[in-house]
Amino acid sequence: MLKGQNQTKFILFFVALLDFMGFTIAATIFPELFVNKSAGFLPVAWTHAERLTSVGIALGLYPLGQFLSASIFGVLSDHFGRKPVLLVTIIGTILATFLTAFSITINAYILLFISRFILGLFAGNVSVAQASMVDVSDEKSRASNISLVQLSLGLAWVCGAPLGSFLSDHTVFHGFNYSTPFYFLTAILFIIGLFLYLGYRETLCISHRGSLQKIHLLKGLTLTIDALKDRKAYDILWVWLIFIGGWALFLQFLPTFLIIHFNYTAHTVGPMLAFMGGTFAGTQIFIARRFLRLVSPEKILRWVIVVPGLAALGIGVAHNWWFLHIVAFLFPFSMGFTLPALLGAISSRGAMNEQGALLGKAQSIQALMTIIVTMLGGKLLVVSQYMTTFVGGFAMLAAWLIYLSVFLAKKKHSIRTKLKRA
C-alpha cells in the first residue's frame, strides 16, 4: 500500500493525467467530428474552411479557460492549501466533462464550446498539482518530481488517444459514438476525486502559506505581463513563452495534419499519438527523471531544446512511413527532457512559498500562447496544410537560440563574478 509522499505523488499524477486526457481525447476526436460532414455534428452548409476554424475554436476555448484560472488557483493554493483547491477543481472537471459528452449526444456545438471553456477553467489545477509536487521535494528531486506531472501528459496520449479512437468506433460496438469517451472519462474522474478526498494529505504546511492576494479574472494576463518583466525569471519565461507557443501549435494540430496529409482517421490517428505519448512517457520514466537528478536543468536545455523543433520540421517534410515514424519518435523523446527541464529552471527562480504563483505564471503563459496559436491554427491550415507544422517547428528553434544567448550571458556573468572575488 502506498504511504506518505508516494501516495501523494500517485494521486497528483492521476489528477494531472485525467486533466490531460480530457485534451488528448478531444484532440483525437474533434478533427473528424468537425471536419467530416458525415459525422452530422455541424450544420451541413458549413464550408471546409469554417469547419477547420471551428476545430481551432473548440480546442482554443480550453486553454482560454485555463489561462484565466491557472494563476488564480495557484495563488489560492498558496494561501488556503493545495487540497481544498484541488477538490473544488476536480468537481468542476467532472461536471464539465459530462457536459461535453452530453453536448455531442444532442449535436449542440454551442454547448460543446461552453463546456470546453468551463473544463479549461478547472484545468488550472495542473499548476496546483505541480506546486504540491514541489512541496514534497528537495533541491535535488524538484525537477525530477515536477517531471511526474509532465509524464502524465505523455501517458495521456498513450491512454487518451487510443481510448478516444476505440470508444468512438461504432464498428467495435454499436453503442459507441463520439460522446462515449467523455462519458467514460467522467466516471474515471469521479473515482479519482474520491481518492483525492480520502487519500491526499495537505502538502503545504501552514508556516509556508502566503497572504491572500487580490484576485480577478484578468489576473492571468496581469501576472503574465509581470512575469515577463520579473528580473529573477523573465529570461527563462520568455524562452518558455516562445517554445510553448511553437510546441502547442504543432501538437494541437498534428492530428488534423495527419488526417489531411496522410489520410488518417479518428480511429487510426490514435495509435500514432499513443506511440508518441508512449515514447514521451518512457523517456521520462527510464531516462529523464534519473538524468535530471544528476545534471542541472540549465545544462540539459542547452543541448536538447533544439531537437523538438527539428523533429517537427521533419514531420512536415516526411513523405514515407519510415521517416515519419523516426521523426515522430525524436520529437517526444526530446520533449521528455525539455519540458521538465524548462519547468525545473523556472521553479528554481522562486522560494518555497512562491511555487504556486510562479508555476501558475508558467501555466498562464502556456495557456495564453495555446489560445493564440490554437485560434490562429485553423486559419493557418486554410492557407496551407503545412503551416502549423512549419511555424511551430521554427518557433521552437527560435526559443533554442534565445536560450543559448541567455545561458551564455549567465555563464559569462558567473565567470566575471568569480574573477572579481578572486
C-alpha angles and dihedrals in degrees: 000000000000116000137193117327095006090057090049092051090047093055094043090049092055094045089056092040093056092045090055092043088060086062099040093050090050092046089052098046107030099068092059094035091055104031100040109080092201089065086073095211100117125044111281092232093064114112125233091254091052091050092051090049090051090055088057092048094048092049093040097055090066096060089040090062090042091052092054094048109031098082091039093055090044092054092043091052091050088058107031098028133256101273102061091047092048091049093052093048095048090053090051091048091053093052094045093048090052089049090053091053093047093049090055091048092057095035093241106152094177090056089049090054089051093048092051091053092049091047089053091052092059093040086075085091090086089081088052091051090050091049090050089052088054089050091062095042136088125211094275097046098040099094091039093053093044086054088065089069090049089046087061088059090059093046089048087065091045092051105023101046098051091036090055091047094047100044093045094052109100090191089069092052126355092229094058119101140148092288097052097083091055093050088051092049090051090058093048091048090054090054094049088047089060090049090050092051096045105031110029117095121202110264101191110079118216093248090061096049118113130217118275111264125209110275130207136156094256091052089106091059092044092049091046091055091044091047092054088053096044109118093211097053112007095105097054091040091055089052088048091050095053096040095047091048092056092042093050094047092051098042100040092056099034092098090050091048091050091049093049101036103031099027094243119162132211087264097050100037090064096071091049092051090045089053090054093044091048090052090050093048094044091050091054096044099046105024120008101051091053093042092051089059090059105036128046117249090239093059093045092052092054091069109024106042091078095059101070091055093050091046092050090053088048091057088051093057097037114125103170138047097250098050091044091055094045093056090037086060096046093052099059092034091060092040088058087069101031103056099048091041091053092048091046090052090050093047091051089064094067141060123247094264090051099054097096092049094041095049088041087058090051091050091046089053090048092050093046093052091044090053092050098046095040093052089047095041096076090051091048091053089054088057093046136340088231098054100090092048096048098040090047092049095049091047090056090049090051089053089054092053092049091048091052090055090048093047094047093046090051091049092051090049091051092051092049091049091052092048091051091051090048 
